[in-house]
Amino acid sequence: MGPMSLPRIDLTTFFLSISAAAFMGLGIGPDGEAAEKHPVDLELARQNIDLLELMYEKTKGNRTPEEDRLLEQLLFETRLRFVETQKKVGK
């Protein structure tokens, strides 16, 4: 048998991957729950939110309506959670 094939990377997968890293930095695991095994790293979260914002600017005009909605939702959620987490940890 040949090597296991990896899932195709498309823009949606890329956006979701970046936002997952942002949520991990906010101490939120893949299941959406805060967990001790996901320590808060605001710098990691900020870098990934910045990356989402960069992708928002750089892919403008080249996204499908679905990709637009997804990216806008991810930006909204990650920014909101960032501010909430920042308040909680007092930074």
PyMOL Python script that loads the backbone (N, CA, C, O; Angstrom):
from pymol import cmd

cmd.read_pdbstr("""\
ATOM      1  N   MET A   1       0.833  -1.199   0.000  1.00  0.00           N
ATOM      2  CA  MET A   1       0.000   0.000   0.000  1.00  0.00           C
ATOM      3  C   MET A   1       0.869   1.250   0.000  1.00  0.00           C
ATOM      4  O   MET A   1       1.959   1.266   0.571  1.00  0.00           O
ATOM      5  N   GLY A   2       0.372   2.291  -0.645  1.00  0.00           N
ATOM      6  CA  GLY A   2       1.101   3.555  -0.709  1.00  0.00           C
ATOM      7  C   GLY A   2       0.921   4.335   0.576  1.00  0.00           C
ATOM      8  O   GLY A   2       0.203   3.909   1.481  1.00  0.00           O
ATOM      9  N   PRO A   3       1.580   5.481   0.648  1.00  0.00           N
ATOM     10  CA  PRO A   3       1.437   6.311   1.856  1.00  0.00           C
ATOM     11  C   PRO A   3       0.005   6.773   2.037  1.00  0.00           C
ATOM     12  O   PRO A   3      -0.731   6.974   1.072  1.00  0.00           O
ATOM     13  N   MET A   4      -0.372   6.936   3.291  1.00  0.00           N
ATOM     14  CA  MET A   4      -1.727   7.390   3.591  1.00  0.00           C
ATOM     15  C   MET A   4      -1.925   8.787   3.009  1.00  0.00           C
ATOM     16  O   MET A   4      -1.080   9.665   3.180  1.00  0.00           O
ATOM     17  N   SER A   5      -3.036   8.982   2.327  1.00  0.00           N
ATOM     18  CA  SER A   5      -3.263  10.294   1.725  1.00  0.00           C
ATOM     19  C   SER A   5      -3.839  11.252   2.768  1.00  0.00           C
ATOM     20  O   SER A   5      -4.742  10.904   3.529  1.00  0.00           O
ATOM     21  N   LEU A   6      -3.297  12.453   2.779  1.00  0.00           N
ATOM     22  CA  LEU A   6      -3.757  13.489   3.699  1.00  0.00           C
ATOM     23  C   LEU A   6      -4.935  14.212   3.075  1.00  0.00           C
ATOM     24  O   LEU A   6      -5.052  14.257   1.851  1.00  0.00           O
ATOM     25  N   PRO A   7      -5.821  14.787   3.906  1.00  0.00           N
ATOM     26  CA  PRO A   7      -6.949  15.522   3.336  1.00  0.00           C
ATOM     27  C   PRO A   7      -6.438  16.727   2.544  1.00  0.00           C
ATOM     28  O   PRO A   7      -5.427  17.337   2.891  1.00  0.00           O
ATOM     29  N   ARG A   8      -7.159  17.050   1.479  1.00  0.00           N
ATOM     30  CA  ARG A   8      -6.789  18.179   0.641  1.00  0.00           C
ATOM     31  C   ARG A   8      -6.953  19.471   1.444  1.00  0.00           C
ATOM     32  O   ARG A   8      -7.958  19.667   2.128  1.00  0.00           O
ATOM     33  N   ILE A   9      -5.964  20.337   1.349  1.00  0.00           N
ATOM     34  CA  ILE A   9      -6.048  21.618   2.042  1.00  0.00           C
ATOM     35  C   ILE A   9      -6.716  22.621   1.113  1.00  0.00           C
ATOM     36  O   ILE A   9      -6.251  22.865   0.000  1.00  0.00           O
ATOM     37  N   ASP A  10      -7.804  23.192   1.585  1.00  0.00           N
ATOM     38  CA  ASP A  10      -8.450  24.272   0.844  1.00  0.00           C
ATOM     39  C   ASP A  10      -8.527  25.475   1.785  1.00  0.00           C
ATOM     40  O   ASP A  10      -8.085  25.403   2.932  1.00  0.00           O
ATOM     41  N   LEU A  11      -9.082  26.562   1.301  1.00  0.00           N
ATOM     42  CA  LEU A  11      -9.115  27.790   2.091  1.00  0.00           C
ATOM     43  C   LEU A  11      -9.902  27.604   3.391  1.00  0.00           C
ATOM     44  O   LEU A  11      -9.494  28.102   4.441  1.00  0.00           O
ATOM     45  N   THR A  12     -11.016  26.896   3.324  1.00  0.00           N
ATOM     46  CA  THR A  12     -11.830  26.651   4.517  1.00  0.00           C
ATOM     47  C   THR A  12     -11.022  25.886   5.568  1.00  0.00           C
ATOM     48  O   THR A  12     -11.014  26.258   6.742  1.00  0.00           O
ATOM     49  N   THR A  13     -10.349  24.824   5.147  1.00  0.00           N
ATOM     50  CA  THR A  13      -9.537  24.032   6.068  1.00  0.00           C
ATOM     51  C   THR A  13      -8.432  24.884   6.680  1.00  0.00           C
ATOM     52  O   THR A  13      -8.136  24.776   7.870  1.00  0.00           O
ATOM     53  N   PHE A  14      -7.828  25.730   5.854  1.00  0.00           N
ATOM     54  CA  PHE A  14      -6.757  26.614   6.318  1.00  0.00           C
ATOM     55  C   PHE A  14      -7.275  27.597   7.368  1.00  0.00           C
ATOM     56  O   PHE A  14      -6.647  27.779   8.411  1.00  0.00           O
ATOM     57  N   PHE A  15      -8.419  28.231   7.096  1.00  0.00           N
ATOM     58  CA  PHE A  15      -9.011  29.168   8.059  1.00  0.00           C
ATOM     59  C   PHE A  15      -9.340  28.462   9.372  1.00  0.00           C
ATOM     60  O   PHE A  15      -9.073  28.989  10.452  1.00  0.00           O
ATOM     61  N   LEU A  16      -9.921  27.269   9.271  1.00  0.00           N
ATOM     62  CA  LEU A  16     -10.291  26.507  10.474  1.00  0.00           C
ATOM     63  C   LEU A  16      -9.054  26.107  11.270  1.00  0.00           C
ATOM     64  O   LEU A  16      -9.079  26.099  12.501  1.00  0.00           O
ATOM     65  N   SER A  17      -7.982  25.778  10.575  1.00  0.00           N
ATOM     66  CA  SER A  17      -6.730  25.404  11.236  1.00  0.00           C
ATOM     67  C   SER A  17      -6.148  26.584  12.012  1.00  0.00           C
ATOM     68  O   SER A  17      -5.710  26.426  13.152  1.00  0.00           O
ATOM     69  N   ILE A  18      -6.143  27.751  11.401  1.00  0.00           N
ATOM     70  CA  ILE A  18      -5.631  28.958  12.066  1.00  0.00           C
ATOM     71  C   ILE A  18      -6.493  29.284  13.287  1.00  0.00           C
ATOM     72  O   ILE A  18      -5.970  29.587  14.359  1.00  0.00           O
ATOM     73  N   SER A  19      -7.810  29.222  13.119  1.00  0.00           N
ATOM     74  CA  SER A  19      -8.686  29.558  14.246  1.00  0.00           C
ATOM     75  C   SER A  19      -8.556  28.529  15.370  1.00  0.00           C
ATOM     76  O   SER A  19      -8.655  28.884  16.545  1.00  0.00           O
ATOM     77  N   ALA A  20      -8.336  27.254  15.022  1.00  0.00           N
ATOM     78  CA  ALA A  20      -8.137  26.222  16.048  1.00  0.00           C
ATOM     79  C   ALA A  20      -6.899  26.549  16.879  1.00  0.00           C
ATOM     80  O   ALA A  20      -6.902  26.383  18.098  1.00  0.00           O
ATOM     81  N   ALA A  21      -5.837  27.016  16.211  1.00  0.00           N
ATOM     82  CA  ALA A  21      -4.619  27.400  16.932  1.00  0.00           C
ATOM     83  C   ALA A  21      -4.892  28.609  17.833  1.00  0.00           C
ATOM     84  O   ALA A  21      -4.381  28.681  18.950  1.00  0.00           O
ATOM     85  N   ALA A  22      -5.698  29.555  17.345  1.00  0.00           N
ATOM     86  CA  ALA A  22      -6.062  30.716  18.162  1.00  0.00           C
ATOM     87  C   ALA A  22      -6.839  30.272  19.405  1.00  0.00           C
ATOM     88  O   ALA A  22      -6.566  30.728  20.515  1.00  0.00           O
ATOM     89  N   PHE A  23      -7.807  29.381  19.204  1.00  0.00           N
ATOM     90  CA  PHE A  23      -8.605  28.896  20.341  1.00  0.00           C
ATOM     91  C   PHE A  23      -7.735  28.134  21.338  1.00  0.00           C
ATOM     92  O   PHE A  23      -7.938  28.237  22.547  1.00  0.00           O
ATOM     93  N   MET A  24      -6.763  27.365  20.828  1.00  0.00           N
ATOM     94  CA  MET A  24      -5.854  26.652  21.731  1.00  0.00           C
ATOM     95  C   MET A  24      -5.096  27.657  22.592  1.00  0.00           C
ATOM     96  O   MET A  24      -4.911  27.437  23.788  1.00  0.00           O
ATOM     97  N   GLY A  25      -4.656  28.765  21.984  1.00  0.00           N
ATOM     98  CA  GLY A  25      -3.968  29.812  22.727  1.00  0.00           C
ATOM     99  C   GLY A  25      -4.859  30.453  23.784  1.00  0.00           C
ATOM    100  O   GLY A  25      -4.379  30.981  24.787  1.00  0.00           O
ATOM    101  N   LEU A  26      -6.167  30.395  23.539  1.00  0.00           N
ATOM    102  CA  LEU A  26      -7.133  30.944  24.502  1.00  0.00           C
ATOM    103  C   LEU A  26      -7.540  29.908  25.547  1.00  0.00           C
ATOM    104  O   LEU A  26      -8.406  30.164  26.383  1.00  0.00           O
ATOM    105  N   GLY A  27      -6.903  28.733  25.491  1.00  0.00           N
ATOM    106  CA  GLY A  27      -7.194  27.682  26.463  1.00  0.00           C
ATOM    107  C   GLY A  27      -8.451  26.914  26.147  1.00  0.00           C
ATOM    108  O   GLY A  27      -9.022  26.267  27.025  1.00  0.00           O
ATOM    109  N   ILE A  28      -8.901  26.978  24.878  1.00  0.00           N
ATOM    110  CA  ILE A  28     -10.124  26.293  24.462  1.00  0.00           C
ATOM    111  C   ILE A  28      -9.742  25.141  23.544  1.00  0.00           C
ATOM    112  O   ILE A  28      -9.130  25.347  22.496  1.00  0.00           O
ATOM    113  N   GLY A  29     -10.106  23.931  23.945  1.00  0.00           N
ATOM    114  CA  GLY A  29      -9.757  22.749  23.168  1.00  0.00           C
ATOM    115  C   GLY A  29     -10.665  22.540  21.981  1.00  0.00           C
ATOM    116  O   GLY A  29     -11.618  23.292  21.775  1.00  0.00           O
ATOM    117  N   PRO A  30     -10.364  21.499  21.185  1.00  0.00           N
ATOM    118  CA  PRO A  30     -11.137  21.210  19.982  1.00  0.00           C
ATOM    119  C   PRO A  30     -12.614  20.941  20.261  1.00  0.00           C
ATOM    120  O   PRO A  30     -13.461  21.133  19.389  1.00  0.00           O
ATOM    121  N   ASP A  31     -12.918  20.497  21.482  1.00  0.00           N
ATOM    122  CA  ASP A  31     -14.307  20.221  21.849  1.00  0.00           C
ATOM    123  C   ASP A  31     -15.040  21.490  22.279  1.00  0.00           C
ATOM    124  O   ASP A  31     -16.227  21.444  22.603  1.00  0.00           O
ATOM    125  N   GLY A  32     -14.330  22.627  22.282  1.00  0.00           N
ATOM    126  CA  GLY A  32     -14.943  23.896  22.662  1.00  0.00           C
ATOM    127  C   GLY A  32     -14.942  24.155  24.157  1.00  0.00           C
ATOM    128  O   GLY A  32     -15.403  25.200  24.616  1.00  0.00           O
ATOM    129  N   GLU A  33     -14.425  23.201  24.912  1.00  0.00           N
ATOM    130  CA  GLU A  33     -14.419  23.345  26.364  1.00  0.00           C
ATOM    131  C   GLU A  33     -13.055  23.801  26.861  1.00  0.00           C
ATOM    132  O   GLU A  33     -12.023  23.399  26.323  1.00  0.00           O
ATOM    133  N   ALA A  34     -13.057  24.631  27.876  1.00  0.00           N
ATOM    134  CA  ALA A  34     -11.807  25.010  28.527  1.00  0.00           C
ATOM    135  C   ALA A  34     -11.306  23.793  29.295  1.00  0.00           C
ATOM    136  O   ALA A  34     -12.086  23.074  29.919  1.00  0.00           O
ATOM    137  N   ALA A  35     -10.010  23.573  29.241  1.00  0.00           N
ATOM    138  CA  ALA A  35      -9.456  22.416  29.933  1.00  0.00           C
ATOM    139  C   ALA A  35      -8.069  22.757  30.461  1.00  0.00           C
ATOM    140  O   ALA A  35      -7.364  23.596  29.900  1.00  0.00           O
ATOM    141  N   GLU A  36      -7.696  22.100  31.539  1.00  0.00           N
ATOM    142  CA  GLU A  36      -6.385  22.341  32.144  1.00  0.00           C
ATOM    143  C   GLU A  36      -5.266  22.001  31.163  1.00  0.00           C
ATOM    144  O   GLU A  36      -4.189  22.596  31.206  1.00  0.00           O
ATOM    145  N   LYS A  37      -5.529  21.047  30.285  1.00  0.00           N
ATOM    146  CA  LYS A  37      -4.470  20.646  29.349  1.00  0.00           C
ATOM    147  C   LYS A  37      -4.267  21.669  28.235  1.00  0.00           C
ATOM    148  O   LYS A  37      -3.379  21.504  27.399  1.00  0.00           O
ATOM    149  N   HIS A  38      -5.077  22.716  28.217  1.00  0.00           N
ATOM    150  CA  HIS A  38      -4.928  23.784  27.231  1.00  0.00           C
ATOM    151  C   HIS A  38      -4.617  25.093  27.960  1.00  0.00           C
ATOM    152  O   HIS A  38      -5.510  25.912  28.177  1.00  0.00           O
ATOM    153  N   PRO A  39      -3.344  25.290  28.340  1.00  0.00           N
ATOM    154  CA  PRO A  39      -3.020  26.529  29.051  1.00  0.00           C
ATOM    155  C   PRO A  39      -3.198  27.742  28.153  1.00  0.00           C
ATOM    156  O   PRO A  39      -3.013  27.665  26.938  1.00  0.00           O
ATOM    157  N   VAL A  40      -3.556  28.851  28.759  1.00  0.00           N
ATOM    158  CA  VAL A  40      -3.765  30.092  28.009  1.00  0.00           C
ATOM    159  C   VAL A  40      -2.413  30.641  27.562  1.00  0.00           C
ATOM    160  O   VAL A  40      -1.481  30.751  28.358  1.00  0.00           O
ATOM    161  N   ASP A  41      -2.322  30.978  26.298  1.00  0.00           N
ATOM    162  CA  ASP A  41      -1.142  31.613  25.712  1.00  0.00           C
ATOM    163  C   ASP A  41      -1.663  32.729  24.812  1.00  0.00           C
ATOM    164  O   ASP A  41      -1.906  32.528  23.622  1.00  0.00           O
ATOM    165  N   LEU A  42      -1.830  33.921  25.413  1.00  0.00           N
ATOM    166  CA  LEU A  42      -2.431  35.037  24.676  1.00  0.00           C
ATOM    167  C   LEU A  42      -1.594  35.446  23.464  1.00  0.00           C
ATOM    168  O   LEU A  42      -2.144  35.891  22.457  1.00  0.00           O
ATOM    169  N   GLU A  43      -0.285  35.300  23.551  1.00  0.00           N
ATOM    170  CA  GLU A  43       0.580  35.652  22.420  1.00  0.00           C
ATOM    171  C   GLU A  43       0.304  34.740  21.227  1.00  0.00           C
ATOM    172  O   GLU A  43       0.212  35.199  20.088  1.00  0.00           O
ATOM    173  N   LEU A  44       0.174  33.443  21.504  1.00  0.00           N
ATOM    174  CA  LEU A  44      -0.162  32.480  20.444  1.00  0.00           C
ATOM    175  C   LEU A  44      -1.521  32.814  19.838  1.00  0.00           C
ATOM    176  O   LEU A  44      -1.687  32.805  18.619  1.00  0.00           O
ATOM    177  N   ALA A  45      -2.480  33.106  20.695  1.00  0.00           N
ATOM    178  CA  ALA A  45      -3.823  33.459  20.227  1.00  0.00           C
ATOM    179  C   ALA A  45      -3.773  34.710  19.355  1.00  0.00           C
ATOM    180  O   ALA A  45      -4.353  34.740  18.270  1.00  0.00           O
ATOM    181  N   ARG A  46      -3.079  35.739  19.834  1.00  0.00           N
ATOM    182  CA  ARG A  46      -2.984  37.010  19.093  1.00  0.00           C
ATOM    183  C   ARG A  46      -2.326  36.804  17.722  1.00  0.00           C
ATOM    184  O   ARG A  46      -2.784  37.360  16.724  1.00  0.00           O
ATOM    185  N   GLN A  47      -1.263  36.012  17.675  1.00  0.00           N
ATOM    186  CA  GLN A  47      -0.578  35.754  16.402  1.00  0.00           C
ATOM    187  C   GLN A  47      -1.516  35.090  15.400  1.00  0.00           C
ATOM    188  O   GLN A  47      -1.514  35.431  14.217  1.00  0.00           O
ATOM    189  N   ASN A  48      -2.308  34.151  15.873  1.00  0.00           N
ATOM    190  CA  ASN A  48      -3.216  33.444  14.964  1.00  0.00           C
ATOM    191  C   ASN A  48      -4.397  34.305  14.555  1.00  0.00           C
ATOM    192  O   ASN A  48      -4.878  34.193  13.427  1.00  0.00           O
ATOM    193  N   ILE A  49      -4.876  35.164  15.449  1.00  0.00           N
ATOM    194  CA  ILE A  49      -5.928  36.110  15.069  1.00  0.00           C
ATOM    195  C   ILE A  49      -5.371  37.097  14.048  1.00  0.00           C
ATOM    196  O   ILE A  49      -6.050  37.438  13.079  1.00  0.00           O
ATOM    197  N   ASP A  50      -4.141  37.554  14.260  1.00  0.00           N
ATOM    198  CA  ASP A  50      -3.487  38.435  13.283  1.00  0.00           C
ATOM    199  C   ASP A  50      -3.361  37.740  11.923  1.00  0.00           C
ATOM    200  O   ASP A  50      -3.536  38.364  10.877  1.00  0.00           O
ATOM    201  N   LEU A  51      -3.058  36.450  11.955  1.00  0.00           N
ATOM    202  CA  LEU A  51      -2.942  35.678  10.708  1.00  0.00           C
ATOM    203  C   LEU A  51      -4.300  35.578  10.002  1.00  0.00           C
ATOM    204  O   LEU A  51      -4.378  35.697   8.779  1.00  0.00           O
ATOM    205  N   LEU A  52      -5.367  35.359  10.778  1.00  0.00           N
ATOM    206  CA  LEU A  52      -6.706  35.355  10.186  1.00  0.00           C
ATOM    207  C   LEU A  52      -7.025  36.710   9.552  1.00  0.00           C
ATOM    208  O   LEU A  52      -7.599  36.778   8.465  1.00  0.00           O
ATOM    209  N   GLU A  53      -6.646  37.787  10.244  1.00  0.00           N
ATOM    210  CA  GLU A  53      -6.884  39.133   9.712  1.00  0.00           C
ATOM    211  C   GLU A  53      -6.084  39.362   8.435  1.00  0.00           C
ATOM    212  O   GLU A  53      -6.580  39.977   7.490  1.00  0.00           O
ATOM    213  N   LEU A  54      -4.852  38.871   8.406  1.00  0.00           N
ATOM    214  CA  LEU A  54      -4.020  38.980   7.206  1.00  0.00           C
ATOM    215  C   LEU A  54      -4.657  38.224   6.047  1.00  0.00           C
ATOM    216  O   LEU A  54      -4.709  38.724   4.924  1.00  0.00           O
ATOM    217  N   MET A  55      -5.140  37.014   6.326  1.00  0.00           N
ATOM    218  CA  MET A  55      -5.798  36.215   5.281  1.00  0.00           C
ATOM    219  C   MET A  55      -7.075  36.895   4.798  1.00  0.00           C
ATOM    220  O   MET A  55      -7.421  36.819   3.619  1.00  0.00           O
ATOM    221  N   TYR A  56      -7.774  37.560   5.720  1.00  0.00           N
ATOM    222  CA  TYR A  56      -8.982  38.296   5.357  1.00  0.00           C
ATOM    223  C   TYR A  56      -8.643  39.356   4.315  1.00  0.00           C
ATOM    224  O   TYR A  56      -9.344  39.501   3.314  1.00  0.00           O
ATOM    225  N   GLU A  57      -7.558  40.098   4.560  1.00  0.00           N
ATOM    226  CA  GLU A  57      -7.150  41.154   3.627  1.00  0.00           C
ATOM    227  C   GLU A  57      -6.608  40.579   2.322  1.00  0.00           C
ATOM    228  O   GLU A  57      -6.974  41.035   1.239  1.00  0.00           O
ATOM    229  N   LYS A  58      -5.741  39.582   2.424  1.00  0.00           N
ATOM    230  CA  LYS A  58      -5.018  39.075   1.248  1.00  0.00           C
ATOM    231  C   LYS A  58      -5.874  38.206   0.320  1.00  0.00           C
ATOM    232  O   LYS A  58      -5.547  38.040  -0.854  1.00  0.00           O
ATOM    233  N   THR A  59      -6.964  37.654   0.847  1.00  0.00           N
ATOM    234  CA  THR A  59      -7.803  36.790  -0.002  1.00  0.00           C
ATOM    235  C   THR A  59      -9.081  37.497  -0.447  1.00  0.00           C
ATOM    236  O   THR A  59      -9.934  36.899  -1.102  1.00  0.00           O
ATOM    237  N   LYS A  60      -9.205  38.787  -0.082  1.00  0.00           N
ATOM    238  CA  LYS A  60     -10.392  39.562  -0.448  1.00  0.00           C
ATOM    239  C   LYS A  60     -10.591  39.506  -1.963  1.00  0.00           C
ATOM    240  O   LYS A  60      -9.644  39.702  -2.725  1.00  0.00           O
ATOM    241  N   GLY A  61     -11.819  39.240  -2.395  1.00  0.00           N
ATOM    242  CA  GLY A  61     -12.121  39.172  -3.817  1.00  0.00           C
ATOM    243  C   GLY A  61     -11.868  37.804  -4.424  1.00  0.00           C
ATOM    244  O   GLY A  61     -12.225  37.554  -5.576  1.00  0.00           O
ATOM    245  N   ASN A  62     -11.254  36.920  -3.653  1.00  0.00           N
ATOM    246  CA  ASN A  62     -10.956  35.568  -4.146  1.00  0.00           C
ATOM    247  C   ASN A  62     -11.652  34.485  -3.329  1.00  0.00           C
ATOM    248  O   ASN A  62     -11.385  33.297  -3.511  1.00  0.00           O
ATOM    249  N   ARG A  63     -12.548  34.896  -2.426  1.00  0.00           N
ATOM    250  CA  ARG A  63     -13.261  33.924  -1.589  1.00  0.00           C
ATOM    251  C   ARG A  63     -14.671  33.704  -2.107  1.00  0.00           C
ATOM    252  O   ARG A  63     -15.275  34.590  -2.712  1.00  0.00           O
ATOM    253  N   THR A  64     -15.181  32.510  -1.858  1.00  0.00           N
ATOM    254  CA  THR A  64     -16.593  32.228  -2.146  1.00  0.00           C
ATOM    255  C   THR A  64     -17.431  32.888  -1.044  1.00  0.00           C
ATOM    256  O   THR A  64     -16.896  33.241   0.007  1.00  0.00           O
ATOM    257  N   PRO A  65     -18.736  33.056  -1.273  1.00  0.00           N
ATOM    258  CA  PRO A  65     -19.589  33.603  -0.199  1.00  0.00           C
ATOM    259  C   PRO A  65     -19.515  32.763   1.075  1.00  0.00           C
ATOM    260  O   PRO A  65     -19.567  33.314   2.174  1.00  0.00           O
ATOM    261  N   GLU A  66     -19.395  31.448   0.948  1.00  0.00           N
ATOM    262  CA  GLU A  66     -19.292  30.571   2.124  1.00  0.00           C
ATOM    263  C   GLU A  66     -17.991  30.839   2.870  1.00  0.00           C
ATOM    264  O   GLU A  66     -17.979  30.895   4.100  1.00  0.00           O
ATOM    265  N   GLU A  67     -16.888  31.004   2.127  1.00  0.00           N
ATOM    266  CA  GLU A  67     -15.600  31.293   2.752  1.00  0.00           C
ATOM    267  C   GLU A  67     -15.638  32.656   3.439  1.00  0.00           C
ATOM    268  O   GLU A  67     -15.067  32.828   4.515  1.00  0.00           O
ATOM    269  N   ASP A  68     -16.312  33.624   2.816  1.00  0.00           N
ATOM    270  CA  ASP A  68     -16.492  34.949   3.432  1.00  0.00           C
ATOM    271  C   ASP A  68     -17.183  34.831   4.784  1.00  0.00           C
ATOM    272  O   ASP A  68     -16.712  35.367   5.787  1.00  0.00           O
ATOM    273  N   ARG A  69     -18.310  34.120   4.793  1.00  0.00           N
ATOM    274  CA  ARG A  69     -19.090  33.978   6.027  1.00  0.00           C
ATOM    275  C   ARG A  69     -18.274  33.270   7.103  1.00  0.00           C
ATOM    276  O   ARG A  69     -18.260  33.691   8.260  1.00  0.00           O
ATOM    277  N   LEU A  70     -17.600  32.199   6.716  1.00  0.00           N
ATOM    278  CA  LEU A  70     -16.801  31.438   7.678  1.00  0.00           C
ATOM    279  C   LEU A  70     -15.706  32.323   8.275  1.00  0.00           C
ATOM    280  O   LEU A  70     -15.546  32.374   9.495  1.00  0.00           O
ATOM    281  N   LEU A  71     -14.961  33.013   7.430  1.00  0.00           N
ATOM    282  CA  LEU A  71     -13.849  33.826   7.913  1.00  0.00           C
ATOM    283  C   LEU A  71     -14.343  34.957   8.808  1.00  0.00           C
ATOM    284  O   LEU A  71     -13.729  35.249   9.834  1.00  0.00           O
ATOM    285  N   GLU A  72     -15.439  35.590   8.430  1.00  0.00           N
ATOM    286  CA  GLU A  72     -15.995  36.661   9.263  1.00  0.00           C
ATOM    287  C   GLU A  72     -16.451  36.113  10.620  1.00  0.00           C
ATOM    288  O   GLU A  72     -16.235  36.749  11.652  1.00  0.00           O
ATOM    289  N   GLN A  73     -17.075  34.944  10.615  1.00  0.00           N
ATOM    290  CA  GLN A  73     -17.522  34.315  11.870  1.00  0.00           C
ATOM    291  C   GLN A  73     -16.327  33.949  12.752  1.00  0.00           C
ATOM    292  O   GLN A  73     -16.344  34.184  13.960  1.00  0.00           O
ATOM    293  N   LEU A  74     -15.289  33.369  12.135  1.00  0.00           N
ATOM    294  CA  LEU A  74     -14.097  32.980  12.901  1.00  0.00           C
ATOM    295  C   LEU A  74     -13.410  34.204  13.505  1.00  0.00           C
ATOM    296  O   LEU A  74     -12.969  34.172  14.654  1.00  0.00           O
ATOM    297  N   LEU A  75     -13.323  35.268  12.733  1.00  0.00           N
ATOM    298  CA  LEU A  75     -12.720  36.501  13.252  1.00  0.00           C
ATOM    299  C   LEU A  75     -13.538  37.054  14.413  1.00  0.00           C
ATOM    300  O   LEU A  75     -12.979  37.459  15.432  1.00  0.00           O
ATOM    301  N   PHE A  76     -14.856  37.071  14.263  1.00  0.00           N
ATOM    302  CA  PHE A  76     -15.728  37.561  15.321  1.00  0.00           C
ATOM    303  C   PHE A  76     -15.535  36.738  16.599  1.00  0.00           C
ATOM    304  O   PHE A  76     -15.331  37.293  17.678  1.00  0.00           O
ATOM    305  N   GLU A  77     -15.601  35.413  16.466  1.00  0.00           N
ATOM    306  CA  GLU A  77     -15.519  34.534  17.640  1.00  0.00           C
ATOM    307  C   GLU A  77     -14.154  34.592  18.310  1.00  0.00           C
ATOM    308  O   GLU A  77     -14.067  34.663  19.536  1.00  0.00           O
ATOM    309  N   THR A  78     -13.087  34.565  17.516  1.00  0.00           N
ATOM    310  CA  THR A  78     -11.752  34.574  18.123  1.00  0.00           C
ATOM    311  C   THR A  78     -11.461  35.912  18.796  1.00  0.00           C
ATOM    312  O   THR A  78     -10.867  35.942  19.874  1.00  0.00           O
ATOM    313  N   ARG A  79     -11.868  37.010  18.181  1.00  0.00           N
ATOM    314  CA  ARG A  79     -11.652  38.325  18.797  1.00  0.00           C
ATOM    315  C   ARG A  79     -12.432  38.452  20.106  1.00  0.00           C
ATOM    316  O   ARG A  79     -11.903  38.930  21.109  1.00  0.00           O
ATOM    317  N   LEU A  80     -13.687  38.020  20.086  1.00  0.00           N
ATOM    318  CA  LEU A  80     -14.533  38.084  21.276  1.00  0.00           C
ATOM    319  C   LEU A  80     -13.936  37.253  22.408  1.00  0.00           C
ATOM    320  O   LEU A  80     -13.809  37.726  23.538  1.00  0.00           O
ATOM    321  N   ARG A  81     -13.570  36.009  22.091  1.00  0.00           N
ATOM    322  CA  ARG A  81     -12.989  35.137  23.113  1.00  0.00           C
ATOM    323  C   ARG A  81     -11.656  35.668  23.613  1.00  0.00           C
ATOM    324  O   ARG A  81     -11.321  35.500  24.786  1.00  0.00           O
ATOM    325  N   PHE A  82     -10.886  36.313  22.726  1.00  0.00           N
ATOM    326  CA  PHE A  82      -9.603  36.892  23.132  1.00  0.00           C
ATOM    327  C   PHE A  82      -9.825  37.950  24.204  1.00  0.00           C
ATOM    328  O   PHE A  82      -9.157  37.946  25.238  1.00  0.00           O
ATOM    329  N   VAL A  83     -10.771  38.861  23.953  1.00  0.00           N
ATOM    330  CA  VAL A  83     -11.060  39.934  24.912  1.00  0.00           C
ATOM    331  C   VAL A  83     -11.559  39.341  26.231  1.00  0.00           C
ATOM    332  O   VAL A  83     -11.141  39.777  27.304  1.00  0.00           O
ATOM    333  N   GLU A  84     -12.442  38.358  26.157  1.00  0.00           N
ATOM    334  CA  GLU A  84     -12.957  37.707  27.375  1.00  0.00           C
ATOM    335  C   GLU A  84     -11.825  37.055  28.167  1.00  0.00           C
ATOM    336  O   GLU A  84     -11.746  37.195  29.388  1.00  0.00           O
ATOM    337  N   THR A  85     -10.955  36.344  27.457  1.00  0.00           N
ATOM    338  CA  THR A  85      -9.853  35.635  28.114  1.00  0.00           C
ATOM    339  C   THR A  85      -8.860  36.617  28.704  1.00  0.00           C
ATOM    340  O   THR A  85      -8.346  36.410  29.803  1.00  0.00           O
ATOM    341  N   GLN A  86      -8.591  37.691  27.968  1.00  0.00           N
ATOM    342  CA  GLN A  86      -7.670  38.728  28.447  1.00  0.00           C
ATOM    343  C   GLN A  86      -8.172  39.315  29.770  1.00  0.00           C
ATOM    344  O   GLN A  86      -7.386  39.538  30.691  1.00  0.00           O
ATOM    345  N   LYS A  87      -9.477  39.563  29.860  1.00  0.00           N
ATOM    346  CA  LYS A  87     -10.076  40.100  31.093  1.00  0.00           C
ATOM    347  C   LYS A  87      -9.920  39.092  32.236  1.00  0.00           C
ATOM    348  O   LYS A  87      -9.585  39.463  33.360  1.00  0.00           O
ATOM    349  N   LYS A  88     -10.168  37.813  31.933  1.00  0.00           N
ATOM    350  CA  LYS A  88     -10.098  36.757  32.954  1.00  0.00           C
ATOM    351  C   LYS A  88      -8.710  36.629  33.550  1.00  0.00           C
ATOM    352  O   LYS A  88      -8.551  36.508  34.765  1.00  0.00           O
ATOM    353  N   VAL A  89      -7.695  36.658  32.675  1.00  0.00           N
ATOM    354  CA  VAL A  89      -6.324  36.456  33.170  1.00  0.00           C
ATOM    355  C   VAL A  89      -5.678  37.765  33.612  1.00  0.00           C
ATOM    356  O   VAL A  89      -4.559  37.778  34.124  1.00  0.00           O
ATOM    357  N   GLY A  90      -6.401  38.868  33.407  1.00  0.00           N
ATOM    358  CA  GLY A  90      -5.928  40.162  33.900  1.00  0.00           C
ATOM    359  C   GLY A  90      -4.730  40.731  33.183  1.00  0.00           C
ATOM    360  O   GLY A  90      -3.863  41.353  33.797  1.00  0.00           O
ATOM    361  N   LYS A  91      -4.682  40.512  31.846  1.00  0.00           N
ATOM    362  CA  LYS A  91      -3.547  41.062  31.080  1.00  0.00           C
ATOM    363  C   LYS A  91      -4.048  42.074  30.088  1.00  0.00           C
ATOM    364  O   LYS A  91      -3.257  42.655  29.345  1.00  0.00           O
TER     365      LYS A  91
END
""", "prot")
cmd.dss("prot")
cmd.show_as("cartoon", "prot")
cmd.util.cbc("prot")
cmd.orient("prot")
